[in-house]
Amino acid sequence: MVDPLLQGQYPVRGLYQALAISAMCVQEQPSMRPVVSDVVLALNFLASSKYDPNSPSSSRRRNGSCRRDDEEKRPDLVKEAESDGSS
């Protein structure tokens, strides 16, 4: 799902958040989908996030799979973006 030209240099958390936004937008029931303004707000938040390529959570495993904490639940990006903007 990630552009191979990035060569594994991308924030994994940002990837999961972008995927979560995408998943919300394709809910079968229209009433469960976010409004466009909330999607834009969440994407702006993601785009403004700082990326540290040396951070352990920003890299991929050697086998090419992304890191994931199974216990971590999908974040509510709109609420996070509306807060102080820190991550």
Rosetta blueprint (number, residue, H / E / L):
1 M L
2 V L
3 D L
4 P H
5 L H
6 L H
7 Q L
8 G L
9 Q L
10 Y L
11 P L
12 V H
13 R H
14 G H
15 L H
16 Y H
17 Q H
18 A H
19 L H
20 A H
21 I H
22 S H
23 A H
24 M H
25 C H
26 V L
27 Q L
28 E L
29 Q L
30 P H
31 S H
32 M H
33 R L
34 P L
35 V L
36 V H
37 S H
38 D H
39 V H
40 V H
41 L H
42 A H
43 L H
44 N H
45 F H
46 L H
47 A H
48 S H
49 S L
50 K L
51 Y L
52 D L
53 P L
54 N L
55 S L
56 P H
57 S H
58 S H
59 S L
60 R L
61 R L
62 R L
63 N L
64 G L
65 S L
66 C L
67 R L
68 R L
69 D L
70 D L
71 E L
72 E L
73 K L
74 R L
75 P L
76 D L
77 L H
78 V H
79 K H
80 E H
81 A H
82 E H
83 S L
84 D L
85 G L
86 S L
87 S L
